[in-house]
Amino acid sequence: MSESATVSRKIRRPTDEVAAFVTDPHESLPLISGVGRWKCVGPEGGGEGWDVFLDVGAIQIGGRVLVTRPDPYRLCWRTTRGTEHTFEAVVEPADDGSVLTMSVTYDLSGLLLARLTEFLGRGILTRHLEAAAEEIRHHLEFESGP
């Protein structure tokens, strides 16, 4: 059984500008407070290898991920080692700006304790995604250039 969390935010900036920022993990990851530890480890299998650990309450889930940009408006990663999870950030045009949608899906192995952790972790991860989307929105709308 896996759990997923998805959030969307409208950002009042041009789609190409938002996508350029969001799809560059060197720029966007430092703004995401829910990422407890992250480090680029270099080119790997058609993308970049990163060690990414998400804070979920008192524990960190994560491991080595392969970060890819399937297109200029999408950033994805999938686990290559560690806690099984995927992440996707997609930027789409909107009436007066852009919409950023971020999703995390994770799976913990085990029986009852893993299922309970997955259920409780979804709320924590949703709050982390909401905070990350707000941090990115605030940065792009108020802290970056005109």
C-alpha positions as CSV (number, residue, x, y, z in Angstrom):
1,M,0.0,0.0,0.0
2,S,1.4,3.4,-1.0
3,E,0.3,6.9,0.0
4,S,0.3,10.0,-2.1
5,A,0.1,13.7,-1.4
6,T,-0.6,16.4,-4.1
7,V,-0.9,20.2,-3.8
8,S,-1.3,23.0,-6.4
9,R,-0.6,26.7,-6.1
10,K,-1.2,29.6,-8.5
11,I,1.9,31.7,-9.1
12,R,1.6,35.2,-10.6
13,R,4.6,34.9,-12.9
14,P,5.1,33.7,-16.5
15,T,5.1,30.0,-17.0
16,D,8.5,29.8,-18.6
17,E,10.1,31.7,-15.7
18,V,8.3,29.5,-13.0
19,A,9.3,26.3,-14.9
20,A,12.9,27.4,-15.2
21,F,13.1,27.9,-11.5
22,V,11.1,24.8,-10.4
23,T,12.8,22.4,-12.7
24,D,16.3,23.4,-11.5
25,P,16.8,21.3,-8.3
26,H,19.9,23.4,-7.4
27,E,17.5,26.4,-7.2
28,S,14.3,25.0,-5.9
29,L,15.4,22.3,-3.4
30,P,17.0,24.8,-1.0
31,L,13.6,26.5,-0.7
32,I,11.7,23.4,0.3
33,S,11.9,23.3,4.1
34,G,10.5,19.7,4.2
35,V,13.7,18.4,2.6
36,G,15.8,17.7,5.6
37,R,18.9,16.7,3.8
38,W,19.8,16.9,0.1
39,K,23.0,16.7,-1.9
40,C,23.8,16.4,-5.6
41,V,26.1,13.4,-6.2
42,G,26.5,14.0,-9.9
43,P,25.4,12.7,-13.3
44,E,23.7,9.3,-13.1
45,G,21.6,7.2,-15.6
46,G,20.2,10.0,-17.8
47,G,19.8,12.5,-15.0
48,E,21.4,13.6,-11.8
49,G,21.8,11.5,-8.7
50,W,20.8,13.2,-5.5
51,D,20.6,12.1,-1.9
52,V,17.3,13.4,-0.7
53,F,15.7,12.9,2.7
54,L,12.3,14.3,3.5
55,D,11.4,15.1,7.1
56,V,8.3,13.2,8.2
57,G,7.8,14.0,11.8
58,A,10.7,12.7,13.8
59,I,12.0,10.5,11.0
60,Q,13.5,11.1,7.6
61,I,12.5,9.1,4.6
62,G,14.5,9.0,1.4
63,G,17.7,7.9,-0.1
64,R,19.4,8.2,-3.5
65,V,17.1,9.4,-6.2
66,L,17.4,10.0,-10.0
67,V,16.3,13.5,-10.8
68,T,15.1,14.1,-14.4
69,R,13.5,16.8,-16.5
70,P,11.3,15.0,-19.0
71,D,10.3,18.3,-20.5
72,P,11.0,22.0,-19.6
73,Y,7.9,22.2,-17.4
74,R,8.4,19.0,-15.3
75,L,10.9,17.9,-12.7
76,C,10.7,14.3,-11.5
77,W,12.6,11.9,-9.3
78,R,12.4,8.3,-8.4
79,T,14.2,6.2,-5.8
80,T,17.3,4.3,-6.8
81,R,18.3,3.4,-3.2
82,G,16.5,3.8,0.1
83,T,12.8,4.4,1.0
84,E,10.7,3.9,-2.1
85,H,9.2,7.2,-3.2
86,T,8.6,9.4,-6.3
87,F,8.2,13.2,-6.7
88,E,6.9,15.3,-9.5
89,A,6.6,19.0,-10.0
90,V,4.7,20.3,-13.0
91,V,4.2,23.9,-14.1
92,E,1.3,24.7,-16.4
93,P,0.0,28.0,-17.8
94,A,-2.9,29.8,-16.1
95,D,-5.0,32.9,-16.8
96,D,-2.6,35.4,-15.2
97,G,0.4,33.3,-14.4
98,S,1.1,29.7,-13.8
99,V,0.0,26.7,-11.7
100,L,2.6,24.6,-9.8
101,T,1.4,21.1,-8.9
102,M,3.7,18.9,-6.7
103,S,3.1,15.3,-5.9
104,V,4.9,12.7,-3.7
105,T,4.1,9.0,-3.5
106,Y,5.9,6.7,-1.1
107,D,5.7,3.1,0.0
108,L,7.0,1.6,3.2
109,S,7.5,-2.1,3.5
110,G,6.3,-4.1,6.5
111,L,3.0,-4.9,8.1
112,L,0.9,-3.0,10.6
113,L,3.5,-0.4,11.7
114,A,4.4,0.5,8.1
115,R,0.7,0.9,7.2
116,L,0.1,3.1,10.2
117,T,3.2,5.2,9.4
118,E,2.1,5.6,5.8
119,F,-1.3,6.8,6.9
120,L,0.1,9.3,9.4
121,G,2.9,10.4,7.1
122,R,0.5,11.4,4.3
123,G,-0.8,14.4,6.4
124,I,2.8,15.4,7.3
125,L,3.9,15.2,3.7
126,T,0.9,17.1,2.5
127,R,1.8,19.9,4.9
128,H,5.4,19.9,3.7
129,L,4.2,20.1,0.1
130,E,1.9,23.0,0.9
131,A,4.7,24.8,2.7
132,A,7.1,24.2,-0.2
133,A,4.6,25.4,-2.8
134,E,4.0,28.6,-0.7
135,E,7.8,29.1,-0.3
136,I,8.3,28.8,-4.1
137,R,5.3,31.0,-4.8
138,H,6.6,33.7,-2.4
139,H,10.1,33.6,-3.7
140,L,9.0,33.9,-7.3
141,E,6.3,36.6,-6.7
142,F,8.1,38.8,-4.2
143,E,11.9,38.0,-4.0
144,S,12.9,37.5,-7.6
145,G,13.3,40.3,-10.1
146,P,10.4,42.1,-11.9
